[in-house]
C-alpha cells in the first residue's frame, strides 16, 4: 500500500467538508499510514476466513431519544 501524504489527507478532508491545517494533516497521514501498514501484514488467508464484526446495533424508532 502506498503511504498517504499531506495532499491525500487534505483532499479527503475537503471531500468530507472538513478543514485541516498542514500540521494536523501530516500527523493524520503518518498515523493512518502506520495503521494501513500493519493491516497489510495480515495474511490474506486470515482475512478470507474472518466474519465481519457487528459494529452497531439497530434501534427501534421508539428507542431513540
CNS distance restraints for C-alpha pairs under 8 A (distance, minus, plus):
assign (resid   1 and name CA) (resid  36 and name CA) 7.45 0.50 0.50
assign (resid   1 and name CA) (resid  37 and name CA) 7.12 0.50 0.50
assign (resid   1 and name CA) (resid  40 and name CA) 7.27 0.50 0.50
assign (resid   3 and name CA) (resid  29 and name CA) 7.91 0.50 0.50
assign (resid   3 and name CA) (resid  33 and name CA) 5.33 0.50 0.50
assign (resid   4 and name CA) (resid   8 and name CA) 5.97 0.50 0.50
assign (resid   4 and name CA) (resid   9 and name CA) 7.16 0.50 0.50
assign (resid   4 and name CA) (resid  29 and name CA) 5.39 0.50 0.50
assign (resid   4 and name CA) (resid  30 and name CA) 7.33 0.50 0.50
assign (resid   4 and name CA) (resid  32 and name CA) 7.44 0.50 0.50
assign (resid   4 and name CA) (resid  33 and name CA) 5.72 0.50 0.50
assign (resid   5 and name CA) (resid   9 and name CA) 6.48 0.50 0.50
assign (resid   5 and name CA) (resid  26 and name CA) 6.91 0.50 0.50
assign (resid   5 and name CA) (resid  29 and name CA) 5.40 0.50 0.50
assign (resid   5 and name CA) (resid  30 and name CA) 7.57 0.50 0.50
assign (resid   6 and name CA) (resid  10 and name CA) 6.05 0.50 0.50
assign (resid   6 and name CA) (resid  22 and name CA) 6.97 0.50 0.50
assign (resid   6 and name CA) (resid  25 and name CA) 5.37 0.50 0.50
assign (resid   6 and name CA) (resid  26 and name CA) 5.17 0.50 0.50
assign (resid   6 and name CA) (resid  29 and name CA) 6.08 0.50 0.50
assign (resid   7 and name CA) (resid  11 and name CA) 6.07 0.50 0.50
assign (resid   8 and name CA) (resid  12 and name CA) 6.30 0.50 0.50
assign (resid   8 and name CA) (resid  29 and name CA) 7.87 0.50 0.50
assign (resid   9 and name CA) (resid  13 and name CA) 6.06 0.50 0.50
assign (resid   9 and name CA) (resid  25 and name CA) 5.83 0.50 0.50
assign (resid   9 and name CA) (resid  26 and name CA) 7.94 0.50 0.50
assign (resid   9 and name CA) (resid  28 and name CA) 7.27 0.50 0.50
assign (resid   9 and name CA) (resid  29 and name CA) 6.21 0.50 0.50
assign (resid  10 and name CA) (resid  14 and name CA) 6.13 0.50 0.50
assign (resid  10 and name CA) (resid  19 and name CA) 7.94 0.50 0.50
assign (resid  10 and name CA) (resid  20 and name CA) 6.77 0.50 0.50
assign (resid  10 and name CA) (resid  25 and name CA) 6.36 0.50 0.50
assign (resid  11 and name CA) (resid  15 and name CA) 6.18 0.50 0.50
assign (resid  12 and name CA) (resid  16 and name CA) 6.24 0.50 0.50
assign (resid  13 and name CA) (resid  17 and name CA) 6.14 0.50 0.50
assign (resid  13 and name CA) (resid  18 and name CA) 4.84 0.50 0.50
assign (resid  13 and name CA) (resid  19 and name CA) 6.34 0.50 0.50
assign (resid  13 and name CA) (resid  20 and name CA) 6.96 0.50 0.50
assign (resid  14 and name CA) (resid  18 and name CA) 5.47 0.50 0.50
assign (resid  14 and name CA) (resid  19 and name CA) 6.60 0.50 0.50
assign (resid  20 and name CA) (resid  24 and name CA) 6.29 0.50 0.50
assign (resid  20 and name CA) (resid  25 and name CA) 6.16 0.50 0.50
assign (resid  21 and name CA) (resid  25 and name CA) 6.21 0.50 0.50
assign (resid  22 and name CA) (resid  26 and name CA) 6.07 0.50 0.50
assign (resid  23 and name CA) (resid  27 and name CA) 6.32 0.50 0.50
assign (resid  24 and name CA) (resid  28 and name CA) 6.15 0.50 0.50
assign (resid  25 and name CA) (resid  29 and name CA) 6.01 0.50 0.50
assign (resid  26 and name CA) (resid  30 and name CA) 6.17 0.50 0.50
assign (resid  27 and name CA) (resid  31 and name CA) 6.22 0.50 0.50
assign (resid  28 and name CA) (resid  32 and name CA) 5.87 0.50 0.50
assign (resid  29 and name CA) (resid  33 and name CA) 5.90 0.50 0.50
assign (resid  30 and name CA) (resid  34 and name CA) 6.27 0.50 0.50
assign (resid  31 and name CA) (resid  35 and name CA) 6.38 0.50 0.50
assign (resid  32 and name CA) (resid  36 and name CA) 6.14 0.50 0.50
assign (resid  33 and name CA) (resid  37 and name CA) 6.02 0.50 0.50
assign (resid  34 and name CA) (resid  38 and name CA) 6.33 0.50 0.50
assign (resid  35 and name CA) (resid  39 and name CA) 6.30 0.50 0.50
assign (resid  36 and name CA) (resid  40 and name CA) 6.13 0.50 0.50
assign (resid  37 and name CA) (resid  41 and name CA) 6.72 0.50 0.50
assign (resid  38 and name CA) (resid  42 and name CA) 7.29 0.50 0.50
assign (resid  42 and name CA) (resid  46 and name CA) 6.99 0.50 0.50
assign (resid  42 and name CA) (resid  47 and name CA) 7.30 0.50 0.50
assign (resid  43 and name CA) (resid  47 and name CA) 6.76 0.50 0.50
assign (resid  44 and name CA) (resid  48 and name CA) 6.19 0.50 0.50
assign (resid  45 and name CA) (resid  49 and name CA) 6.67 0.50 0.50
assign (resid  46 and name CA) (resid  50 and name CA) 6.44 0.50 0.50
assign (resid  59 and name CA) (resid  63 and name CA) 5.98 0.50 0.50
assign (resid  59 and name CA) (resid  64 and name CA) 6.96 0.50 0.50
assign (resid  60 and name CA) (resid  64 and name CA) 7.03 0.50 0.50
